[in-house]
Amino acid sequence: MKGLDKADARAIKARIGELRIDPYTPRQQCDILKEKGKRPPLYRMRAGKYWVEYFIEADTVYISKIFPRSVILTMGKAIRN
């Protein structure tokens, strides 16, 4: 998480810690989305201004990438136009 300011890094770490409770189920303060058509199944979780993308294998959560939410918004706007 190099390059992130301290507040963003703390928000991301807190959300990643929530995955220990249940990495599958969305709940208050833990917005989890399952990506459609991906193998292995990928999940995306909102963490402040960022998305955390991860997958689960044998009860272990692997973080595949962390990226700004604006990337998704930009892609969504491009698709709609």
SEFIZA-3560 file (N, C-alpha, C; in Angstrom, 3 decimals):
REM SEFIZA-3560
<numar><xx>0.820</xx><yy>-1.177</yy><zz>0.000</zz><atom>N</atom></numar>
<numar><xx>0.000</xx><yy>0.000</yy><zz>0.000</zz><atom>CA</atom></numar>
<numar><xx>0.872</xx><yy>1.251</yy><zz>0.000</zz><atom>C</atom></numar>
<numar><xx>2.020</xx><yy>1.092</yy><zz>-0.592</zz><atom>N</atom></numar>
<numar><xx>2.922</xx><yy>2.234</yy><zz>-0.712</zz><atom>CA</atom></numar>
<numar><xx>2.273</xx><yy>3.291</yy><zz>-1.600</zz><atom>C</atom></numar>
<numar><xx>2.510</xx><yy>4.531</yy><zz>-1.256</zz><atom>N</atom></numar>
<numar><xx>1.981</xx><yy>5.619</yy><zz>-2.061</zz><atom>CA</atom></numar>
<numar><xx>0.616</xx><yy>6.121</yy><zz>-1.611</zz><atom>C</atom></numar>
<numar><xx>-0.034</xx><yy>5.420</yy><zz>-0.708</zz><atom>N</atom></numar>
<numar><xx>-1.333</xx><yy>5.863</yy><zz>-0.197</zz><atom>CA</atom></numar>
<numar><xx>-1.129</xx><yy>6.738</yy><zz>1.030</zz><atom>C</atom></numar>
<numar><xx>-2.041</xx><yy>7.686</yy><zz>1.228</zz><atom>N</atom></numar>
<numar><xx>-1.924</xx><yy>8.456</yy><zz>2.466</zz><atom>CA</atom></numar>
<numar><xx>-2.363</xx><yy>7.577</yy><zz>3.637</zz><atom>C</atom></numar>
<numar><xx>-2.006</xx><yy>8.001</yy><zz>4.838</zz><atom>N</atom></numar>
<numar><xx>-2.224</xx><yy>7.160</yy><zz>6.026</zz><atom>CA</atom></numar>
<numar><xx>-3.695</xx><yy>6.853</yy><zz>6.270</zz><atom>C</atom></numar>
<numar><xx>-4.572</xx><yy>7.815</yy><zz>6.030</zz><atom>N</atom></numar>
<numar><xx>-6.006</xx><yy>7.592</yy><zz>6.265</zz><atom>CA</atom></numar>
<numar><xx>-6.551</xx><yy>6.527</yy><zz>5.319</zz><atom>C</atom></numar>
<numar><xx>-6.160</xx><yy>6.583</yy><zz>4.045</zz><atom>N</atom></numar>
<numar><xx>-6.612</xx><yy>5.574</yy><zz>3.083</zz><atom>CA</atom></numar>
<numar><xx>-6.062</xx><yy>4.197</yy><zz>3.438</zz><atom>C</atom></numar>
<numar><xx>-4.792</xx><yy>4.136</yy><zz>3.810</zz><atom>N</atom></numar>
<numar><xx>-4.181</xx><yy>2.856</yy><zz>4.186</zz><atom>CA</atom></numar>
<numar><xx>-4.885</xx><yy>2.253</yy><zz>5.398</zz><atom>C</atom></numar>
<numar><xx>-5.232</xx><yy>3.087</yy><zz>6.382</zz><atom>N</atom></numar>
<numar><xx>-5.955</xx><yy>2.589</yy><zz>7.568</zz><atom>CA</atom></numar>
<numar><xx>-7.332</xx><yy>2.061</yy><zz>7.188</zz><atom>C</atom></numar>
<numar><xx>-8.037</xx><yy>2.770</yy><zz>6.308</zz><atom>N</atom></numar>
<numar><xx>-9.369</xx><yy>2.330</yy><zz>5.877</zz><atom>CA</atom></numar>
<numar><xx>-9.287</xx><yy>0.983</yy><zz>5.164</zz><atom>C</atom></numar>
<numar><xx>-8.292</xx><yy>0.830</yy><zz>4.311</zz><atom>N</atom></numar>
<numar><xx>-8.131</xx><yy>-0.427</yy><zz>3.579</zz><atom>CA</atom></numar>
<numar><xx>-7.782</xx><yy>-1.563</yy><zz>4.538</zz><atom>C</atom></numar>
<numar><xx>-6.869</xx><yy>-1.329</yy><zz>5.451</zz><atom>N</atom></numar>
<numar><xx>-6.495</xx><yy>-2.369</yy><zz>6.421</zz><atom>CA</atom></numar>
<numar><xx>-7.690</xx><yy>-2.779</yy><zz>7.277</zz><atom>C</atom></numar>
<numar><xx>-8.503</xx><yy>-1.816</yy><zz>7.673</zz><atom>N</atom></numar>
<numar><xx>-9.690</xx><yy>-2.132</yy><zz>8.482</zz><atom>CA</atom></numar>
<numar><xx>-10.661</xx><yy>-3.004</yy><zz>7.700</zz><atom>C</atom></numar>
<numar><xx>-10.871</xx><yy>-2.689</yy><zz>6.430</zz><atom>N</atom></numar>
<numar><xx>-11.796</xx><yy>-3.487</yy><zz>5.613</zz><atom>CA</atom></numar>
<numar><xx>-11.238</xx><yy>-4.886</yy><zz>5.360</zz><atom>C</atom></numar>
<numar><xx>-9.953</xx><yy>-4.981</yy><zz>5.120</zz><atom>N</atom></numar>
<numar><xx>-9.345</xx><yy>-6.299</yy><zz>4.918</zz><atom>CA</atom></numar>
<numar><xx>-9.502</xx><yy>-7.132</yy><zz>6.185</zz><atom>C</atom></numar>
<numar><xx>-9.381</xx><yy>-6.508</yy><zz>7.343</zz><atom>N</atom></numar>
<numar><xx>-9.600</xx><yy>-7.211</yy><zz>8.610</zz><atom>CA</atom></numar>
<numar><xx>-11.012</xx><yy>-7.763</yy><zz>8.726</zz><atom>C</atom></numar>
<numar><xx>-11.990</xx><yy>-7.071</yy><zz>8.132</zz><atom>N</atom></numar>
<numar><xx>-13.382</xx><yy>-7.538</yy><zz>8.144</zz><atom>CA</atom></numar>
<numar><xx>-13.538</xx><yy>-8.863</yy><zz>7.394</zz><atom>C</atom></numar>
<numar><xx>-12.654</xx><yy>-9.138</yy><zz>6.457</zz><atom>N</atom></numar>
<numar><xx>-12.752</xx><yy>-10.380</yy><zz>5.682</zz><atom>CA</atom></numar>
<numar><xx>-12.531</xx><yy>-11.610</yy><zz>6.554</zz><atom>C</atom></numar>
<numar><xx>-11.874</xx><yy>-11.447</yy><zz>7.691</zz><atom>N</atom></numar>
<numar><xx>-11.673</xx><yy>-12.578</yy><zz>8.611</zz><atom>CA</atom></numar>
<numar><xx>-13.000</xx><yy>-13.065</yy><zz>9.172</zz><atom>C</atom></numar>
<numar><xx>-13.950</xx><yy>-12.158</yy><zz>9.336</zz><atom>N</atom></numar>
<numar><xx>-15.257</xx><yy>-12.525</yy><zz>9.881</zz><atom>CA</atom></numar>
<numar><xx>-16.036</xx><yy>-13.348</yy><zz>8.863</zz><atom>C</atom></numar>
<numar><xx>-16.159</xx><yy>-12.819</yy><zz>7.645</zz><atom>N</atom></numar>
<numar><xx>-16.890</xx><yy>-13.514</yy><zz>6.579</zz><atom>CA</atom></numar>
<numar><xx>-16.547</xx><yy>-12.833</yy><zz>5.259</zz><atom>C</atom></numar>
<numar><xx>-15.775</xx><yy>-13.480</yy><zz>4.388</zz><atom>N</atom></numar>
<numar><xx>-15.366</xx><yy>-12.836</yy><zz>3.142</zz><atom>CA</atom></numar>
<numar><xx>-16.413</xx><yy>-12.888</yy><zz>2.031</zz><atom>C</atom></numar>
<numar><xx>-17.544</xx><yy>-13.557</yy><zz>2.273</zz><atom>N</atom></numar>
<numar><xx>-18.553</xx><yy>-13.744</yy><zz>1.236</zz><atom>CA</atom></numar>
<numar><xx>-19.756</xx><yy>-12.811</yy><zz>1.347</zz><atom>C</atom></numar>
<numar><xx>-20.171</xx><yy>-12.477</yy><zz>2.564</zz><atom>N</atom></numar>
<numar><xx>-21.461</xx><yy>-11.843</yy><zz>2.793</zz><atom>CA</atom></numar>
<numar><xx>-21.347</xx><yy>-10.336</yy><zz>2.996</zz><atom>C</atom></numar>
<numar><xx>-22.070</xx><yy>-9.543</yy><zz>2.165</zz><atom>N</atom></numar>
<numar><xx>-22.103</xx><yy>-8.100</yy><zz>2.405</zz><atom>CA</atom></numar>
<numar><xx>-22.846</xx><yy>-7.793</yy><zz>3.702</zz><atom>C</atom></numar>
<numar><xx>-22.425</xx><yy>-6.754</yy><zz>4.388</zz><atom>N</atom></numar>
<numar><xx>-23.068</xx><yy>-6.343</yy><zz>5.632</zz><atom>CA</atom></numar>
<numar><xx>-22.757</xx><yy>-4.869</yy><zz>5.864</zz><atom>C</atom></numar>
<numar><xx>-23.346</xx><yy>-4.318</yy><zz>6.909</zz><atom>N</atom></numar>
<numar><xx>-23.103</xx><yy>-2.916</yy><zz>7.212</zz><atom>CA</atom></numar>
<numar><xx>-21.607</xx><yy>-2.689</yy><zz>7.404</zz><atom>C</atom></numar>
<numar><xx>-21.095</xx><yy>-1.648</yy><zz>6.809</zz><atom>N</atom></numar>
<numar><xx>-19.677</xx><yy>-1.282</yy><zz>6.852</zz><atom>CA</atom></numar>
<numar><xx>-18.778</xx><yy>-2.245</yy><zz>6.074</zz><atom>C</atom></numar>
<numar><xx>-19.366</xx><yy>-3.146</yy><zz>5.296</zz><atom>N</atom></numar>
<numar><xx>-18.550</xx><yy>-4.081</yy><zz>4.513</zz><atom>CA</atom></numar>
<numar><xx>-19.300</xx><yy>-4.426</yy><zz>3.230</zz><atom>C</atom></numar>
<numar><xx>-19.124</xx><yy>-3.594</yy><zz>2.211</zz><atom>N</atom></numar>
<numar><xx>-19.820</xx><yy>-3.736</yy><zz>0.937</zz><atom>CA</atom></numar>
<numar><xx>-19.040</xx><yy>-4.701</yy><zz>0.045</zz><atom>C</atom></numar>
<numar><xx>-19.567</xx><yy>-5.913</yy><zz>-0.132</zz><atom>N</atom></numar>
<numar><xx>-18.893</xx><yy>-6.954</yy><zz>-0.910</zz><atom>CA</atom></numar>
<numar><xx>-19.723</xx><yy>-7.275</yy><zz>-2.145</zz><atom>C</atom></numar>
<numar><xx>-19.069</xx><yy>-7.313</yy><zz>-3.303</zz><atom>N</atom></numar>
<numar><xx>-19.727</xx><yy>-7.661</yy><zz>-4.558</zz><atom>CA</atom></numar>
<numar><xx>-19.009</xx><yy>-8.848</yy><zz>-5.182</zz><atom>C</atom></numar>
<numar><xx>-19.759</xx><yy>-9.812</yy><zz>-5.684</zz><atom>N</atom></numar>
<numar><xx>-19.155</xx><yy>-10.943</yy><zz>-6.387</zz><atom>CA</atom></numar>
<numar><xx>-19.120</xx><yy>-10.607</yy><zz>-7.876</zz><atom>C</atom></numar>
<numar><xx>-17.953</xx><yy>-10.752</yy><zz>-8.482</zz><atom>N</atom></numar>
<numar><xx>-17.802</xx><yy>-10.493</yy><zz>-9.906</zz><atom>CA</atom></numar>
<numar><xx>-18.435</xx><yy>-11.637</yy><zz>-10.692</zz><atom>C</atom></numar>
<numar><xx>-19.215</xx><yy>-11.316</yy><zz>-11.684</zz><atom>N</atom></numar>
<numar><xx>-19.894</xx><yy>-12.344</yy><zz>-12.478</zz><atom>CA</atom></numar>
<numar><xx>-18.969</xx><yy>-12.899</yy><zz>-13.553</zz><atom>C</atom></numar>
<numar><xx>-19.050</xx><yy>-14.204</yy><zz>-13.764</zz><atom>N</atom></numar>
<numar><xx>-18.326</xx><yy>-14.847</yy><zz>-14.840</zz><atom>CA</atom></numar>
<numar><xx>-16.827</xx><yy>-14.971</yy><zz>-14.651</zz><atom>C</atom></numar>
<numar><xx>-16.343</xx><yy>-14.859</yy><zz>-13.461</zz><atom>N</atom></numar>
<numar><xx>-14.896</xx><yy>-14.951</yy><zz>-13.213</zz><atom>CA</atom></numar>
<numar><xx>-14.564</xx><yy>-16.294</yy><zz>-12.575</zz><atom>C</atom></numar>
<numar><xx>-13.450</xx><yy>-16.888</yy><zz>-12.977</zz><atom>N</atom></numar>
<numar><xx>-12.960</xx><yy>-18.131</yy><zz>-12.390</zz><atom>CA</atom></numar>
<numar><xx>-11.500</xx><yy>-17.967</yy><zz>-12.049</zz><atom>C</atom></numar>
<numar><xx>-11.063</xx><yy>-18.162</yy><zz>-10.843</zz><atom>N</atom></numar>
<numar><xx>-11.887</xx><yy>-18.442</yy><zz>-9.669</zz><atom>CA</atom></numar>
<numar><xx>-12.775</xx><yy>-17.238</yy><zz>-9.385</zz><atom>C</atom></numar>
<numar><xx>-13.858</xx><yy>-17.451</yy><zz>-8.644</zz><atom>N</atom></numar>
<numar><xx>-14.744</xx><yy>-16.323</yy><zz>-8.345</zz><atom>CA</atom></numar>
<numar><xx>-13.973</xx><yy>-15.180</yy><zz>-7.677</zz><atom>C</atom></numar>
<numar><xx>-14.129</xx><yy>-13.995</yy><zz>-8.233</zz><atom>N</atom></numar>
<numar><xx>-13.497</xx><yy>-12.804</yy><zz>-7.666</zz><atom>CA</atom></numar>
<numar><xx>-14.536</xx><yy>-11.999</yy><zz>-6.907</zz><atom>C</atom></numar>
<numar><xx>-14.083</xx><yy>-11.342</yy><zz>-5.870</zz><atom>N</atom></numar>
<numar><xx>-14.943</xx><yy>-10.485</yy><zz>-5.059</zz><atom>CA</atom></numar>
<numar><xx>-14.312</xx><yy>-9.110</yy><zz>-5.014</zz><atom>C</atom></numar>
<numar><xx>-15.169</xx><yy>-8.103</yy><zz>-4.852</zz><atom>N</atom></numar>
<numar><xx>-14.709</xx><yy>-6.733</yy><zz>-4.737</zz><atom>CA</atom></numar>
<numar><xx>-15.338</xx><yy>-6.130</yy><zz>-3.494</zz><atom>C</atom></numar>
<numar><xx>-14.529</xx><yy>-5.446</yy><zz>-2.702</zz><atom>N</atom></numar>
<numar><xx>-15.008</xx><yy>-4.838</yy><zz>-1.468</zz><atom>CA</atom></numar>
<numar><xx>-14.609</xx><yy>-3.359</yy><zz>-1.470</zz><atom>C</atom></numar>
<numar><xx>-15.559</xx><yy>-2.512</yy><zz>-1.109</zz><atom>N</atom></numar>
<numar><xx>-15.296</xx><yy>-1.080</yy><zz>-1.034</zz><atom>CA</atom></numar>
<numar><xx>-14.510</xx><yy>-0.773</yy><zz>0.237</zz><atom>C</atom></numar>
<numar><xx>-13.479</xx><yy>0.050</yy><zz>0.090</zz><atom>N</atom></numar>
<numar><xx>-12.653</xx><yy>0.458</yy><zz>1.239</zz><atom>CA</atom></numar>
<numar><xx>-12.325</xx><yy>1.936</yy><zz>1.075</zz><atom>C</atom></numar>
<numar><xx>-13.202</xx><yy>2.797</yy><zz>1.569</zz><atom>N</atom></numar>
<numar><xx>-12.997</xx><yy>4.233</yy><zz>1.408</zz><atom>CA</atom></numar>
<numar><xx>-13.057</xx><yy>4.623</yy><zz>-0.049</zz><atom>C</atom></numar>
<numar><xx>-11.996</xx><yy>5.238</yy><zz>-0.557</zz><atom>N</atom></numar>
<numar><xx>-11.940</xx><yy>5.670</yy><zz>-1.958</zz><atom>CA</atom></numar>
<numar><xx>-11.396</xx><yy>4.575</yy><zz>-2.882</zz><atom>C</atom></numar>
<numar><xx>-11.256</xx><yy>3.368</yy><zz>-2.355</zz><atom>N</atom></numar>
<numar><xx>-10.633</xx><yy>2.284</yy><zz>-3.115</zz><atom>CA</atom></numar>
<numar><xx>-11.509</xx><yy>1.039</yy><zz>-3.150</zz><atom>C</atom></numar>
<numar><xx>-11.235</xx><yy>0.183</yy><zz>-4.128</zz><atom>N</atom></numar>
<numar><xx>-11.791</xx><yy>-1.164</yy><zz>-4.185</zz><atom>CA</atom></numar>
<numar><xx>-10.671</xx><yy>-2.138</yy><zz>-3.865</zz><atom>C</atom></numar>
<numar><xx>-11.003</xx><yy>-3.180</yy><zz>-3.127</zz><atom>N</atom></numar>
<numar><xx>-10.071</xx><yy>-4.272</yy><zz>-2.860</zz><atom>CA</atom></numar>
<numar><xx>-10.633</xx><yy>-5.485</yy><zz>-3.589</zz><atom>C</atom></numar>
<numar><xx>-9.884</xx><yy>-6.008</yy><zz>-4.544</zz><atom>N</atom></numar>
<numar><xx>-10.321</xx><yy>-7.189</yy><zz>-5.284</zz><atom>CA</atom></numar>
<numar><xx>-9.610</xx><yy>-8.404</yy><zz>-4.698</zz><atom>C</atom></numar>
<numar><xx>-10.358</xx><yy>-9.485</yy><zz>-4.483</zz><atom>N</atom></numar>
<numar><xx>-9.763</xx><yy>-10.663</yy><zz>-3.855</zz><atom>CA</atom></numar>
<numar><xx>-10.450</xx><yy>-11.933</yy><zz>-4.324</zz><atom>C</atom></numar>
<numar><xx>-9.800</xx><yy>-13.061</yy><zz>-4.066</zz><atom>N</atom></numar>
<numar><xx>-10.401</xx><yy>-14.371</yy><zz>-4.305</zz><atom>CA</atom></numar>
<numar><xx>-10.100</xx><yy>-15.252</yy><zz>-3.107</zz><atom>C</atom></numar>
<numar><xx>-10.858</xx><yy>-16.326</yy><zz>-3.003</zz><atom>N</atom></numar>
<numar><xx>-10.749</xx><yy>-17.214</yy><zz>-1.844</zz><atom>CA</atom></numar>
<numar><xx>-10.407</xx><yy>-18.605</yy><zz>-2.347</zz><atom>C</atom></numar>
<numar><xx>-9.409</xx><yy>-19.197</yy><zz>-1.711</zz><atom>N</atom></numar>
<numar><xx>-8.980</xx><yy>-20.542</yy><zz>-2.082</zz><atom>CA</atom></numar>
<numar><xx>-8.665</xx><yy>-21.305</yy><zz>-0.801</zz><atom>C</atom></numar>
<numar><xx>-9.379</xx><yy>-22.381</yy><zz>-0.560</zz><atom>N</atom></numar>
<numar><xx>-9.146</xx><yy>-23.234</yy><zz>0.613</zz><atom>CA</atom></numar>
<numar><xx>-9.130</xx><yy>-22.422</yy><zz>1.914</zz><atom>C</atom></numar>
<numar><xx>-10.149</xx><yy>-21.628</yy><zz>2.123</zz><atom>N</atom></numar>
<numar><xx>-10.308</xx><yy>-20.809</yy><zz>3.337</zz><atom>CA</atom></numar>
<numar><xx>-9.235</xx><yy>-19.737</yy><zz>3.524</zz><atom>C</atom></numar>
<numar><xx>-8.506</xx><yy>-19.427</yy><zz>2.468</zz><atom>N</atom></numar>
<numar><xx>-7.519</xx><yy>-18.354</yy><zz>2.517</zz><atom>CA</atom></numar>
<numar><xx>-7.944</xx><yy>-17.259</yy><zz>1.547</zz><atom>C</atom></numar>
<numar><xx>-7.910</xx><yy>-16.015</yy><zz>2.003</zz><atom>N</atom></numar>
<numar><xx>-8.261</xx><yy>-14.868</yy><zz>1.163</zz><atom>CA</atom></numar>
<numar><xx>-6.975</xx><yy>-14.301</yy><zz>0.566</zz><atom>C</atom></numar>
<numar><xx>-6.958</xx><yy>-14.157</yy><zz>-0.751</zz><atom>N</atom></numar>
<numar><xx>-5.819</xx><yy>-13.588</yy><zz>-1.466</zz><atom>CA</atom></numar>
<numar><xx>-6.246</xx><yy>-12.262</yy><zz>-2.081</zz><atom>C</atom></numar>
<numar><xx>-5.538</xx><yy>-11.198</yy><zz>-1.760</zz><atom>N</atom></numar>
<numar><xx>-5.814</xx><yy>-9.883</yy><zz>-2.333</zz><atom>CA</atom></numar>
<numar><xx>-5.136</xx><yy>-9.831</yy><zz>-3.696</zz><atom>C</atom></numar>
<numar><xx>-5.913</xx><yy>-9.636</yy><zz>-4.759</zz><atom>N</atom></numar>
<numar><xx>-5.318</xx><yy>-9.592</yy><zz>-6.092</zz><atom>CA</atom></numar>
<numar><xx>-4.945</xx><yy>-8.178</yy><zz>-6.513</zz><atom>C</atom></numar>
<numar><xx>-5.762</xx><yy>-7.175</yy><zz>-6.125</zz><atom>N</atom></numar>
<numar><xx>-5.364</xx><yy>-5.798</yy><zz>-6.403</zz><atom>CA</atom></numar>
<numar><xx>-6.200</xx><yy>-4.820</yy><zz>-5.594</zz><atom>C</atom></numar>
<numar><xx>-5.653</xx><yy>-3.641</yy><zz>-5.438</zz><atom>N</atom></numar>
<numar><xx>-6.318</xx><yy>-2.522</yy><zz>-4.777</zz><atom>CA</atom></numar>
<numar><xx>-6.260</xx><yy>-1.369</yy><zz>-5.771</zz><atom>C</atom></numar>
<numar><xx>-7.428</xx><yy>-0.790</yy><zz>-6.086</zz><atom>N</atom></numar>
<numar><xx>-7.446</xx><yy>0.275</yy><zz>-7.081</zz><atom>CA</atom></numar>
<numar><xx>-8.498</xx><yy>1.321</yy><zz>-6.728</zz><atom>C</atom></numar>
<numar><xx>-8.325</xx><yy>2.552</yy><zz>-7.226</zz><atom>N</atom></numar>
<numar><xx>-9.263</xx><yy>3.630</yy><zz>-6.894</zz><atom>CA</atom></numar>
<numar><xx>-10.664</xx><yy>3.345</yy><zz>-7.428</zz><atom>C</atom></numar>
<numar><xx>-11.668</xx><yy>3.742</yy><zz>-6.661</zz><atom>N</atom></numar>
<numar><xx>-13.054</xx><yy>3.572</yy><zz>-7.095</zz><atom>CA</atom></numar>
<numar><xx>-13.329</xx><yy>4.379</yy><zz>-8.351</zz><atom>C</atom></numar>
<numar><xx>-12.609</xx><yy>5.452</yy><zz>-8.570</zz><atom>N</atom></numar>
<numar><xx>-12.826</xx><yy>6.289</yy><zz>-9.754</zz><atom>CA</atom></numar>
<numar><xx>-12.555</xx><yy>5.517</yy><zz>-11.045</zz><atom>C</atom></numar>
<numar><xx>-11.723</xx><yy>4.487</yy><zz>-10.992</zz><atom>N</atom></numar>
<numar><xx>-11.458</xx><yy>3.666</yy><zz>-12.177</zz><atom>CA</atom></numar>
<numar><xx>-12.740</xx><yy>2.987</yy><zz>-12.621</zz><atom>C</atom></numar>
<numar><xx>-13.489</xx><yy>2.415</yy><zz>-11.684</zz><atom>N</atom></numar>
<numar><xx>-14.747</xx><yy>1.750</yy><zz>-12.003</zz><atom>CA</atom></numar>
<numar><xx>-15.766</xx><yy>2.768</yy><zz>-12.501</zz><atom>C</atom></numar>
<numar><xx>-15.856</xx><yy>3.917</yy><zz>-11.846</zz><atom>N</atom></numar>
<numar><xx>-16.802</xx><yy>4.944</yy><zz>-12.271</zz><atom>CA</atom></numar>
<numar><xx>-16.490</xx><yy>5.412</yy><zz>-13.679</zz><atom>C</atom></numar>
<numar><xx>-15.221</xx><yy>5.601</yy><zz>-13.984</zz><atom>N</atom></numar>
<numar><xx>-14.822</xx><yy>6.027</yy><zz>-15.314</zz><atom>CA</atom></numar>
<numar><xx>-15.192</xx><yy>4.970</yy><zz>-16.342</zz><atom>C</atom></numar>
<numar><xx>-14.946</xx><yy>3.707</yy><zz>-16.024</zz><atom>N</atom></numar>
<numar><xx>-15.291</xx><yy>2.635</yy><zz>-16.949</zz><atom>CA</atom></numar>
<numar><xx>-16.798</xx><yy>2.586</yy><zz>-17.147</zz><atom>C</atom></numar>
<numar><xx>-17.563</xx><yy>2.734</yy><zz>-16.074</zz><atom>N</atom></numar>
<numar><xx>-19.018</xx><yy>2.696</yy><zz>-16.173</zz><atom>CA</atom></numar>
<numar><xx>-19.555</xx><yy>3.813</yy><zz>-17.043</zz><atom>C</atom></numar>
<numar><xx>-19.003</xx><yy>5.015</yy><zz>-16.917</zz><atom>N</atom></numar>
<numar><xx>-19.440</xx><yy>6.139</yy><zz>-17.739</zz><atom>CA</atom></numar>
<numar><xx>-19.094</xx><yy>5.894</yy><zz>-19.197</zz><atom>C</atom></numar>
<numar><xx>-17.936</xx><yy>5.317</yy><zz>-19.445</zz><atom>N</atom></numar>
<numar><xx>-17.526</xx><yy>5.055</yy><zz>-20.821</zz><atom>CA</atom></numar>
<numar><xx>-18.445</xx><yy>4.035</yy><zz>-21.473</zz><atom>C</atom></numar>
<numar><xx>-18.880</xx><yy>3.051</yy><zz>-20.720</zz><atom>N</atom></numar>
<numar><xx>-19.754</xx><yy>2.015</yy><zz>-21.269</zz><atom>CA</atom></numar>
<numar><xx>-21.128</xx><yy>2.589</yy><zz>-21.596</zz><atom>C</atom></numar>
<numar><xx>-21.633</xx><yy>3.487</yy><zz>-20.742</zz><atom>N</atom></numar>
<numar><xx>-22.971</xx><yy>4.041</yy><zz>-20.937</zz><atom>CA</atom></numar>
<numar><xx>-23.044</xx><yy>5.002</yy><zz>-22.113</zz><atom>C</atom></numar>
<numar><xx>-21.958</xx><yy>5.659</yy><zz>-22.474</zz><atom>N</atom></numar>
<numar><xx>-22.000</xx><yy>6.666</yy><zz>-23.546</zz><atom>CA</atom></numar>
<numar><xx>-22.022</xx><yy>6.056</yy><zz>-24.898</zz><atom>C</atom></numar>
//
